């Protein structure tokens, strides 16, 4: 049994109630010593008892204590949850009391880590817990719940079983060539089976890359020369006065960030300083930052002035070629002198005209509709997608090796690599370093 740990499981701040969670060996017995109410060591599992937390003769708070007996608990250990009044002082006082009687303060994510190590959940389910907490749209929440219900695990396990069946047939040929009823594993048999598996993995990978966009959001840079309406566009999108709007050029001197949900996609918006030649040292720093943001951006909103196109605008059009970009002609109420031949959207950041068309174009580029139309199970986690991509490449290597008529045992090495890599997605044979890194990202109390 692991040592007893505790942590506050509710967000910091005042509220109706707070929860202090405990788990580990003798948790129930230890908390029973400071609980004035029914004997917690004798109550049934999954019940709530009313009483008070008392330490050294002082009543700290009236509480409701929930008791959970293993193995039907979150961590598969003894678990206790103390529901107290929601002030931070009283909550911290109860936490301090638990630490005084022998509990250890839990590390970030340690409760979920124990659930994983004790076999209650696998790695994809553990990551799904974190994804549910951080969900910012319906698609992300839907897929996180699928992962929590082990649908991702079932999908990966099915792929591994198909690879394992192929490995087993190859092994029989290598180790027991004398078996008359064993099918000789030739390229004509191996390649078609591998191609089917490759197509299945490829489809999941394609959906997963879109899913990662839904999960992490799109890093979106608002780029343009001074006074074209970048800050007005940011304020209009966020529906708040986040950036200072002025007719003076060079007002925005640093990047201004905000998050925006459109449909089922999150934009990580960055408004940048107007790009132009400037002798102002501080403004030039902002311009250099804008260029750095442009390099890293996954989507560029290039804002131009509908009434005037300058040499700087033409430079920006050339600079953003090859990027995912939307060309926006702002100030649509003014006379059109832009003469832009490339696809663009007309808006007025001043009164909101054209914003619906802009949002529709953002969703089209993000390809969110593809996931809305297909009830697919896919990955949204960067670690999982990287592993899936590695497995995909190993399968391609196996196909190429077969086509080059390499010995079947050499082909098997690539198939085994794909099988092992898929196993790492769900936590099979994952090293301690990976596990510690993953759960360190969780909040305390989870």
Residue pairs with C-beta under 8 A, 6 or more apart in sequence:
1 24
1 25
1 77
2 24
2 25
2 77
2 114
3 24
3 25
3 104
4 22
4 23
4 24
4 25
4 26
4 27
4 30
4 102
4 103
4 104
5 22
5 23
5 24
5 103
5 104
5 105
5 106
5 110
5 111
6 20
6 21
6 22
6 23
6 95
6 98
6 99
6 103
6 104
6 105
6 106
7 20
7 21
7 95
7 105
7 106
7 110
7 111
7 444
7 445
8 18
8 19
8 20
8 21
8 91
8 92
8 95
8 444
8 445
9 19
9 20
9 21
9 81
9 445
9 446
10 17
10 18
10 19
10 86
10 91
10 445
12 88
13 88
14 86
14 87
14 88
15 86
16 85
16 86
17 83
17 84
17 85
17 86
18 83
18 84
18 85
18 86
18 87
18 88
18 90
18 91
19 81
19 82
19 83
19 84
19 445
20 81
20 82
20 84
20 91
20 94
20 95
20 98
21 79
21 80
21 81
21 82
21 106
21 111
21 445
22 30
22 31
22 79
22 80
22 81
22 82
22 98
22 103
23 73
23 74
23 75
23 77
23 78
23 79
23 80
23 106
23 111
23 114
24 75
24 77
24 78
24 103
25 77
25 78
26 78
27 77
27 78
27 79
27 80
27 103
28 40
28 41
28 67
28 69
28 78
28 80
29 40
29 41
30 98
30 101
30 102
30 103
31 40
31 65
31 80
31 82
31 98
32 39
32 40
32 41
33 101
34 53
34 54
34 55
34 97
34 101
35 49
35 51
35 52
35 53
35 54
35 63
35 65
36 51
36 52
36 53
36 54
36 59
37 49
37 50
37 51
37 52
37 65
38 49
38 51
40 49
40 65
40 67
40 80
43 49
43 67
44 67
45 67
45 68
45 69
45 72
46 66
46 67
46 68
46 69
46 72
47 66
47 67
48 64
48 65
48 66
48 67
48 83
49 64
49 65
49 67
50 62
50 63
50 64
51 62
51 63
51 65
52 59
52 60
52 61
52 62
52 63
53 59
53 60
53 61
53 63
53 82
53 84
53 94
53 97
54 60
55 97
55 100
55 101
60 90
60 93
60 94
60 97
61 84
61 85
61 90
61 93
61 94
62 84
62 85
63 82
63 83
63 84
63 94
64 82
64 83
65 80
65 81
65 82
65 83
66 80
66 81
66 83
67 79
67 80
68 74
68 78
68 79
68 80
68 81
69 78
70 76
70 77
70 78
71 120
73 79
74 111
74 112
74 115
74 120
75 111
75 114
75 115
75 118
75 120
76 114
76 115
76 118
76 119
76 120
77 114
77 118
82 94
84 90
84 91
84 94
85 91
95 105
99 105
105 444
106 444
106 445
107 113
107 439
107 440
107 444
108 439
108 440
108 441
108 442
108 443
108 444
109 130
109 438
109 439
109 440
109 441
109 442
109 443
109 446
110 439
111 445
111 446
112 121
112 126
112 129
112 130
112 439
112 442
112 446
113 126
113 435
113 439
113 442
115 121
115 126
116 122
116 123
116 125
116 126
116 427
116 435
116 439
117 435
121 129
122 150
122 153
122 426
122 427
123 425
123 426
123 427
123 430
123 438
124 147
124 150
124 152
124 153
124 156
124 381
124 384
124 425
124 426
124 427
125 147
125 148
125 150
125 153
126 427
126 438
126 439
127 147
127 381
127 383
127 384
127 438
128 144
128 145
128 146
128 147
128 148
128 152
129 148
129 442
129 446
130 441
130 442
130 446
131 140
131 143
131 144
131 147
131 215
131 380
131 381
132 141
132 144
132 145
132 148
133 443
133 446
135 141
135 144
136 217
136 259
136 261
136 266
137 214
137 261
137 263
137 264
137 265
137 266
138 264
139 211
139 214
139 264
139 368
139 371
139 372
140 214
140 215
140 264
140 380
143 211
143 214
143 377
143 378
143 380
144 380
146 152
146 377
147 153
151 377
152 377
152 379
152 384
152 426
153 426
155 204
155 377
156 422
156 425
156 426
157 426
159 197
159 200
159 201
159 391
159 422
160 419
160 422
160 423
162 193
162 196
162 197
162 200
163 197
163 415
163 418
163 419
163 422
164 419
166 190
166 193
166 194
166 197
166 415
167 412
167 415
167 416
167 419
169 182
169 183
169 185
170 185
170 190
170 408
170 409
170 411
170 412
170 415
171 412
172 179
172 182
173 182
173 183
173 184
173 185
173 408
174 408
174 409
174 412
176 182
183 189
185 408
187 402
187 403
187 405
190 398
190 402
190 408
190 411
191 399
191 402
191 403
194 395
194 398
194 399
194 402
194 415
195 399
197 395
198 392
198 395
198 396
198 399
201 388
201 391
201 392
201 395
202 392
203 376
204 376
204 377
204 378
204 379
204 388
205 385
205 388
205 389
205 392
207 370
207 371
207 374
207 376
207 378
208 378
208 379
208 380
208 384
208 385
208 388
209 385
210 366
210 367
210 368
210 370
210 371
210 378
211 371
211 378
211 379
211 380
212 379
212 380
212 381
212 382
212 385
213 265
213 298
213 366
213 367
213 368
214 264
214 265
214 266
214 368
214 371
214 380
215 380
215 381
216 266
216 382
217 259
217 265
217 266
217 267
217 268
218 265
218 266
218 267
218 268
218 298
218 299
218 366
219 268
219 270
219 296
219 297
219 298
219 299
220 267
220 268
220 269
220 270
220 297
220 298
220 299
220 300
220 301
221 270
221 272
221 290
221 293
221 294
221 296
221 297
221 299
221 300
221 301
222 230
222 233
222 234
222 269
222 270
222 271
222 272
222 301
222 303
223 230
223 272
223 275
223 290
223 293
223 294
223 297
223 300
223 301
223 302
223 303
223 316
223 320
224 230
224 274
224 275
224 302
224 303
224 304
224 313
224 316
225 274
225 275
225 276
225 310
225 312
225 313
225 316
226 249
226 250
226 251
226 273
226 274
226 276
227 247
227 249
227 274
227 305
228 274
228 303
228 304
228 305
228 330
229 303
229 305
229 330
229 331
229 349
229 350
230 243
230 252
230 271
230 272
230 274
230 303
231 243
231 244
231 245
231 251
231 252
231 256
231 271
232 245
232 330
232 349
232 350
233 271
233 301
233 303
233 328
233 330
233 347
233 349
234 242
234 243
234 256
234 258
234 269
234 271
235 241
235 242
235 243
235 245
235 349
236 349
236 352
236 355
237 258
237 260
237 267
237 269
237 355
238 258
238 260
238 269
242 256
242 258
242 271
243 252
243 256
243 271
244 251
244 252
245 251
249 274
249 276
250 273
250 274
250 278
250 280
250 283
252 271
252 272
252 273
252 274
252 286
253 273
253 282
253 283
253 285
253 286
254 273
254 286
254 289
255 270
255 271
255 272
255 273
255 286
255 289
255 290
255 293
256 270
256 271
257 268
257 269
257 270
257 271
258 269
258 271
259 266
259 267
259 268
259 269
260 266
260 267
260 269
261 267
262 359
262 362
262 363
263 359
263 363
263 368
264 368
264 371
264 372
265 362
265 363
265 366
265 368
267 299
267 362
270 293
270 297
272 286
272 289
272 290
272 293
272 294
273 283
273 286
273 287
273 289
273 290
274 287
274 290
275 287
275 290
275 291
275 312
275 316
276 287
276 312
278 284
278 287
294 300
294 319
294 320
294 323
297 323
298 324
299 323
299 324
299 325
299 326
299 362
299 365
299 366
300 320
300 323
300 324
300 325
300 326
301 325
301 326
301 328
302 316
302 317
302 320
302 325
302 326
302 327
302 328
303 328
303 330
304 313
304 316
304 327
304 328
304 329
304 330
304 338
304 340
304 344
305 313
305 329
305 330
305 331
305 338
306 329
306 330
306 331
306 332
306 334
306 336
306 337
306 338
306 346
307 331
307 334
307 335
307 336
307 337
307 338
308 337
308 338
309 337
309 338
309 339
309 340
317 327
317 342
324 365
326 344
326 345
326 358
326 361
326 362
326 365
327 340
327 342
327 343
327 344
327 345
328 344
328 345
328 347
328 358
329 336
329 338
329 340
329 344
329 345
329 346
329 347
330 347
330 348
330 349
331 348
331 349
331 350
332 346
332 347
332 348
332 353
332 354
333 348
333 350
333 351
333 353
345 354
345 357
345 358
345 361
346 353
346 354
346 357
347 353
347 354
347 355
347 357
347 358
348 354
363 369
371 378
379 385
379 388
379 425
383 438
384 425
387 421
387 422
387 424
387 425
388 421
388 422
388 425
390 421
391 417
391 418
391 419
391 421
391 422
392 418
394 414
394 415
394 417
394 418
394 421
395 414
395 415
395 418
397 414
397 417
398 411
398 414
398 415
398 418
401 410
401 411
401 414
402 411
420 429
423 429
424 430
424 434
427 435
